[in-house]
């Protein structure tokens, strides 16, 4: 066999070994922490200034002092909805769950339902939980009186990673099938034309079939979030200021509103790679990312495999070219190109390709190559001395 053909045969064999190693790394998730550390580090230097399309009506300490201890009567929420409607808001997203009726004052449920009917564009939240420890998961919807008057219902499920941080969101979720939109998605959809609202959603799809089990909580269309920054980046107005009419009208008119808790020790606190933030601000980040097209879609297994396999051929193609007569130069150039491509995909295409597996395989291949060369040289020296 000619030397050139043999050299390419060796390179092909090395490439296939690298692809096999990469496949094992992808299947096992062994590089997940390295990849997420890289994404988190990049995220800290990729903030943006939110627009003025959304404002948070905050259930803050000032409101608690003014209105009283939580939970408040639903007649208070009814007054808020009426105030927001009078201010001319576009739509209202309530990040306050109400799965049980007010048995003490049932008339308050009626007052809130009537206020929602008058407004016409109120999104209510739902969530999933197990009623009994170890029991089946149930969908916790708003009480029927409120659900009937809601313009939409959205889930408030939080996409928590194994390390406890929240890097993304599931745009759809549901029991047995992912049919509920995220609260922020439902709110955003109310202000959009029907044609735009029906466009396919971004995000990584759930590969399991919809009929896998009617008792499983299904989540779909997973996206990574480009957070606007640390907590407090979105416009806020105190709940009590809206109630008493002191909130500036310009802060509310024509905008979408998210109502939720921000007071310390109240509500859910989301731990993100950037900072801790209240759940309502997490929803605000989803909303703003939807509005501005900033959602990042992570590549699935097949996409990572195909792109990674192609990138593993880079050092083998570069090796031997002018300037790349040494293996370490070809490997270094390949790693730089991989990281540059990863950055371009993220910043321009809003696609996340975890590159750590490729980089580790190239590094391991370079170490193996140097070991092979040293052993070959030692063998040649021993043969000459013999």
N, C-alpha and C positions, 0 to 999 in steps of 0.2 A: 504494500500500500504506500503511495507517495506520502512524503512527510507532511505536506500541506493538508491532505485529506485526513491523515492520522491526527493532526493537531485539532482539526475541527471536530473529529470524533470525540477526542478527549474533552473539548469544550462542551459538546452536546451532552456528554455523560455527566460532567460537572453541573451543567444547567439543570438536568433532570433530577440530580440529587438535591440541588438547591430548592427546586420546586416541591419536591417531596417533603423537605424539611419545613418549608413555608406552609404547606398544607397542614402539617401537624401543629404548627404554631397557631394557625388560624382556627383550627378545629378545637384546640384545647383552651384558647383564650389566654395563652401564657403571657402575651405581651400587652394585655389590657391595661395594666397599671402604667406601663411606660407610655402607651399611646394617650391615655387620658391625662397624664402629667403634661405631655406635650400640648394637648389641646387646651388644658387649663392655663398653661403659661401663655399661650398665644391669646387666649380670651381676655386676659388681663390687659393686654395692649391693643384691644380691638373694641373699645366702647363707642358709643355714638350718642348724640343728643336726641332724646325723644321729641316728637312733634307735639303739636297742640290739639291733636284730634281726640285725645282721651284725658279724662281727669278722674282722680280717685276721691270718692267721698269717704273720708276716714272716720271709722269709729275709734277715736283716739281718747286719751285721758281727759282732754277738755270736754269731750262729748259725754263721757261717763260721769264727770262731775256735774254737768248741766242737766242731763236726763235722768241719771240714777244708775243703780247697779244693773249689771247684765244678768239675765236676758231682759230686754225691754219688751213691753207690750207691743203686739203687732199693729196696734193703732198708731204707734210712733212711726213705724215703717210706712204705714199708709199716708201719714202726713208728709213724710219725706218724698214719697213717690209723687204726691200732688204738687209739692214745691218744685221738684225737678221738672215735672211736666209744664208747670207754669213758666219756668225759666227757659223752656224751649230746647231741652236736651234732645239729642238724636235718638238715643236708646239707653236703657238702664240694665246693667248686669248686677244681680244681687249675689255677692259671694257670702251669703248668710243662709245656712241650711235650715229648712223648716219641715222636717219629715213627720212631725207629730202635731196634732191639733192642740189649740190652746183650750184645755178643758176648764180652766178657771174662768176665762172670759171669752167664750166662743164668738161673741159678737166682733171681737178684734180681728179674727180670721176673715169675717165677712167684710169688714172695713178695708182690709188690705186687698182682698180680692176685687172689691169695687174700684179701688184706686188703680190697681193694675189694669182693669178693664178700661177705665177712662184713658189711661196713658197709652195702652195698646202695644207698647214695645218694651216689655220687661222680660228679661231672661232670668230664670230661676235655676238654682244648682241641684244636682243630684250626686250621690256617691254610693259606693258599695261597701258593705260590711257584713260580718257574720253575726247574726243575732245571738247565737250561743257559741261558747268556746269550742272550736272544732266543728261547728255546724256549717250548713251550706251558706254560701254568700247570697245576700239579697240586695236588690236595688232599692236604695232609700230615696224615694221621690218626694217632692213637695206634697203636702196634703192635697186631696182632690180639688178643693175649692180654689187653691192657688194654682195648681197645675193646669186647670181648665182655662184660667185667665192669662197664663204665661204665653208670650209670643214664641218662646222657645225654651227648651230645657237643655242644660249643658252639664257635663260631668266635671268634677273638680279633683279628679285623680291626679296624683303627683308621681312623676316618673323618677323614682329614687334609685340611684345606682348602688352596687354592692358596698361601696365605701361610704354610703350615707349622703353623698352629694347629689344635687339635682342639676343635671346638665341639659336636659331636654324635656319634651312633653309628648304625650300621645294625643293626636288631634281627634281621635275617635276611640271610644271604649263602650263596652256594654256586656251584659250577661248573655252568654251564648254566642253573641255576635256584636261586633263593635259598631253600634248604630247611633250612640249618643255623641254629639260633637262636644269638644271641650267648651267650657263656659265662654272663654275668650273668642273661640271660633264662632259660637252661636251669636254672641254679641256683635262681632264683626260682620257676620252675614246679614244682620238686620239692616245695615246701612248700605248694602251693595245691590246692584241690579241682579235680577234673577239669573241672567246668563253668566255673570261672573261668579255668583254663589254656587253654580253647578259645575264649575271647573274642577278637574281632578285635583285632589289634595297632594301636597308634597309629602315626603317622608318615606322611611323604610317600612315596607309592608310586612304584615304578619304572615308567615308561610303556612301556618296551620289552617285547615279547612274550617269554615264557619259552623259546620255541623258537628264539630268534634265533641262538644258536650254543651247542653243548655244550662249547665250549672257552673261553668267556668267564666271567670271575668276575663273577657277578651280585650286586648288593646291593639290598636293599629295606627299606621301613619306616624311612626316615631320620628321626631325631628330634634336636632340639637338647637339650642337657643344661643343667639348672640345677645347676651345681656347688655342692656343699655349702660350698666355700670353698677355701682354699689346701691344699696337701698336709699330711697329718697329722690331718685332721678325724675320720677313722674310728678306732674302737677297734682297737688292735693288741696282739698278744702275740708274743713272739719264738718262732720255730720251735724253738729249743733248749730254751726253757722248757717247751714242750709235751712235747718228747721226754723230758726228765728229770723231768716231773711237777710242776714248781714253778709252773706257770701256775695262777692261781686258777680253781677249777672254775666259779665264778659267771660268769666271762668267756666260757665256752664252752657251758654247758648250755642246750639249747633254741634255740641260735642257728645261723644259717647261717655257714659259714666259707669264706673265700677264701684260698688259699695262693699266695703269690707273692713275687718278689724286691723288696726295698726297699733293699738295700745299694748304696752309691755305686759306680758303674761297672759295675753288674750289671743285666741285664734291660733292658727298653725303658723309656725316659723319655718321657712324653707332655707335649708343650707345649700348654697350654691358655691361654685368655685371662686366667685367674686366676693360675696359677702352673704350674711344671713339677711333674709327679707321676709316680710309678711306674705301670706298666701295671695292676698289681693294684688300685691305688686308683681308676684310671679305671673298671675293672669294678665297683668298689664304688659309685661314683657312679651307674652305670647301674642297678645292683641297687636302690639306695635310691630312685632316681627312679621305677622300676617299682613298687616297694612302696607309695610314697606318692602316686602319680599326678602326678608333677612333670615328666613328659616334655613337651617343647614341640614341637608339630607345625608346621613351616613351611608356609605356603600355597604351592601350586604355581603355575604360570604362569596358569592360568585364574582361580584365586581372586584372585591379585594383580591381574590385568587387570580383573575385574569390580568388585572393591572400589575399586581405584584410579580407574577410570572414574567411579564414583559420587562419589568424593571430589572429583574435578576439577570437578564441577558446583557444588560449594559456593560458591566465590567468585562465580560467575555468578548464582547464586540470591540471594546476600546483597547484591550490588552494587545500589545504588539504594534499599535499605530504609533506614528511619530509623536514623541512626548509621553508615550505610555508604555515604554519598554519595560517598566517595572510594575509588578502587580499592584503594589500599594497605591501607585498613582491612578491606575485604572479604577481601583476600588474607591478611592477617595473622590474621584470625579463622579462616579456613579452615585455615591451617597449624596453629594452636593446636588446633583440633578434630581434625585428622588425627593429630597427635602424642598427643592425649589418647585417641583411639580406639585407636591403636597400643598405648599403655600398658595400656589396659583389656583388649584382646585377649590381651596377653601375661600380665598378672598374674592375670586372672580366668579367661579361656578357655584359657590355655596354647596360644595360637596366635601364630605370628610372621608378621606382615605387614611386609615391608621398605618403609618409607614414603619413602625418599629420592627415588625417581622422581617421586612425586606432588608433593613439596615443590619439587623442581627445576623441574618443568613449570609450577607456579604462579608461582614466582619469575621464570622466563623469560617467562611470559605477562604478568606485571605490568610487567616491563621493556619488553616489546614494546608494551604499552598506553600507557605513558608516552611512548615514542618516537613512537607514532602521534598522540597528543594534541599533542605539541610540534610535529610537522610540520604537523598540521592547523591549529594556531594560527598558525604561521609563514606558511602558505599564505593564511590569511584576512587576516593583516596585509598581506601583499604585494598581495592583491587590492584591499584598501581604499586602499592607497597609489597603486595604478595608477589 
